[in-house]
Amino acid sequence: MSEFDADMYEKALEVALPPRGEPSVAHLQHQLLVSWNKATAMLEQMVAEGRISTYGGRRVTAYTEGK
């Protein structure tokens, strides 16, 4: 998480995961007022952690309680 701090990442999780969830770069950019690069990096971190996944080229939520 070198491109963003933990607080920003927690906000990104709130925006991208259910019940509000829309895991898209544009949505994170709009809601958090961050660059495309930062939004992409945060989504990639979520994928790496298993919080969201990709399906047919699109990111979809795969959130499980306890993560």
N, C-alpha and C positions, 0 to 999 in steps of 0.2 A: 504494500500500500504506500509506495513512495510518492505517487503523484497526488495523493489526497490524504487528508487526515481521518482519523477514526470517527470523529464527530460527523463529518461530511458523509462518510460511508453509511453511518447509521441512518441519517436522513434519507439517503438514497434507497436504503432497504425499505424504509417506510413508504416511499413513493412507488417503488417497483414491485413490492410483494402484496398479496391479498391482505385486506379486502380492497384497497385502493389500486392495487397493482396494475401497472402497465410497463413491462420491462422493455422499454425502447429508448434509444439514444435521444430522440427528439423530446420525449416526455421528461426524461431526467434533465435535459438542458433547460427546458421551459420552467419546470418546477424548482430547480435548484440554482438556476442562473449560472451554469458552468459551461465550459467549452465542450465541443464535440469530443475532443481527446479525453477529457476527464470523465465525461459520461460513459464513453466506450470503455475506459479502463475500469470503472466501477462495475459495469455490467459483466466484463470479463472476469473480474474478481468473484462476482456472484456465481458465474458459471463454474469457476474453479472450485468454489466451496460447495457446489451442488444445490444452491438455493434456487437457481433457474437453470433451464437447459435449452438446447436448441432443437427445433423440429422443423424440418423442411426449410432451413435457412432463417427461420424466425425464432426469436427468443420467447420461450413460454415459461410460466411460473411452475416450479416444481417444489414449492415450499413445504417443508415438514416441520411440525412443532418440535421444539427442542433444539433447533439449529439457530 
